Amino acid sequence: MQFQTLDRSDAEKAYAAVYNVSGTTLSAGAAAFFDATTADGISVSVGTAVNKYLFAGIVKAALSDSTYGRAQVYGVCSAYMILTSSTVSAAAGAQLDSVASQTYLIPYTTIAGSSAAISNPWNFVTLMASVDSAAALSNTPALKTVFVRAM
């Protein structure tokens, strides 16, 4: 684990070493999840509906397949997210959730079958700024500021 040197101009951050086994490049800002089939504590891949509890962090820099890199496990960073439609918006403080076979996240309250009364039990990623509804965000992942806590 690597901790950013503390100073007054930047918030605290922590990183963990990861190894990409997804079969594709994970771009900077991608959500990475530990690979349950390898179970070595370092191998990561894309999200699935069943492995969201294996969240490893947000990839710091593009990570080619079968290479080592870093994932941010604590602090403010930029992560990819989408809105589920052009009429949906997300407020600061919204919990973000994984999407099967994807490296982006979506607001938890927009997942089919969820409601405001149900809280997301994992909550590793929190949106730091409001995102207004926009057609582009419902089709293309965009980098948004989030707070990660996956240590």
N, C-alpha and C positions, 0 to 999 in steps of 0.2 A: 504494500500500500504506500502511496506517495501523498504527502500533504503539502499543499502550497504554502510557501513562506508567508507568514502573516505580516500585513502592513495596513496602513490606514486608508489606502486608496482602492482596495479590492477585497471582496468578501472571502471568507474561508472556503477552501475547496479540497476535496480528497479524491484520489484516483486509485483504481485497482488495475492490475495487469489482467488482460484477457487474450484469448486465442480464438480467432474467427474460424468456425467450422460450418458456416451457413451455406457454403457453395457459391457465394457471391460476395461482392464488395459491400461492406457496411459503410455508408457515408457518414461524415461528421454530423452529429446531431441525431443519429439513429438510436433507437432503443434496442439494447442488447439483452438477451435472456440466456441464463446458463443452460447448456445442453444436458438434458436429463439422461440421455443415453450414454454420454461419456462420464458424467458425474465425477470429474476431476477437479472441480472448483475453479477452472480457468477457461474452459471451452464455452463459447457463446454462439448463439444463432438468432434467428428472428422469433417473434412472439407467436404464441398459439393460445387458444382459449384455455388450455389446461396448464400451461406453464407460466402464467403471469406472476405467480408467486415466486418464480425463479428469476425475477428481474435482476440484472447484473449492473445496469447503469446506462448512461448515455455516452456513446462513442465520441471521444475527443477529436480525433482526426480520422479521415477515411482509412478503413482497415480492409485490405485485400483478403481474399479467402486464404486460409492456411498460413496466416501471419499473426504475430503478436502486436498488441497495441495497448491503449489505455481507455478505460471507461470511467467517467466521472460518477462517483457514488455519493457525493455530498456537495451541496452548494448550488448556487445559481448558475445556470448554463442555458444554451439554446438547444431545443429539441424539436424534432418534426412532429407536427400534429395536423389533423384535418377536422373539419366540422362535418357532420353526417348529411347535412343538406344546406342549401343556400338560405334557409329560414332560421337556422339554429345559430345561437351565439353562445359564448362561454364567458363567465365572469372570473375575475381574479379570485383565486382560492379554489377553483374547480379542480377536482381530482381527475387525473388522466389515466386511461386504461389501455391495455394492449389490444391489438387487432391480430387475429390469426394470420400467419404467414406474411406479416408486414413489419416494417421497422419504424412506423409512425404510431402515434397515440391518438386517442379520441377522448373527448370529455365523457366521464363515466355516466352522467345523467342522460346521455343520448343513446346509450346501449339499449337495444330492444329488451323489454321486460324489466328494466330497472325503473325506479321512481325516486323522487326526492326523499322519501322516507327510508330508503335503503342506502346505507353507507357502504362505501367501497372498503372492504376489509384490508386491502393491502396498501393503498395510498402511498406509493413510493415517489410519485411525481405530482406536483401541484403547479397549476398555471399561475404565473405571477402578474399577468396583465389581462385585462378584458380583451376578448376577440369578438368583433362584430360580425354578424352574418355576412357572408360574401360568397358569390357563386364560385370564385376561384378556390377558396379554401375548402369547398365541399368536394372538389375533384383532385386537387393537387396538394400534397403535403407542403407545409410552410414552416420555417423555423420560428419558434416562439420562445419567449423567456419563461423558464420553469425553475422550480426549486426541487432538487433531487435529494432523497434521503434513503439510501439503500445500503447503509453500512451494517 
